[in-house]
Amino acid sequence: MPSSAIRPYRGVDLVLGILFLFLGGVAIFWTGRFLQPSRTPPATPGSYHFIVKLDDVAPNMAYAFEMEGRPWLLVRSGPTLAAVSAICTYKGSPIRWDRRNRLLSCEGHGCTFSLHGEPISGLATSSLEVLKIKVINGRVYGARDLS
């Protein structure tokens, strides 16, 4: 075949090349959007942020979540619903919900706190930060009290 012969599908190749470039760009864009962490706007006094649906937190259980880049625990114990910081005020160790004793306990040094964040035993002398909670239409919202 002579080198000056025109390929019969050159136009189709061009269209397919442009299509693949376009689809590749779209795929890269959406992958970047998917991998980028969502940003929660900083809370100001009185601004409530959605935490979870109330039905997703079983009685006598805790739900871990993040707000403003900090870990929190939403605890549902009987009719009481409370959200407290998941970081101990003594040395910054993680806090967990002790279902059996119905207390918040520090994994690092054994400090215990009430459901409302007040220290009960251990080396911690200051209370855990507590969020203000609202339940609207079965959805739990929380706000920091920055006053």
Secondary structure, 3 states (H helix, E strand, C coil): CCCCCCCCCHHHHHHHHHHHHHHHHHHHHHHHHHHCCCCCCCCCCCCCEEEEEHHHCCCCEEEEEEECCEEEEEEEECCEEEEEECECCCCCCEEEEECCCCEEEECCCCCEECCCCCEEECCCCCCCCEEEEEEECCEEEEECCCC
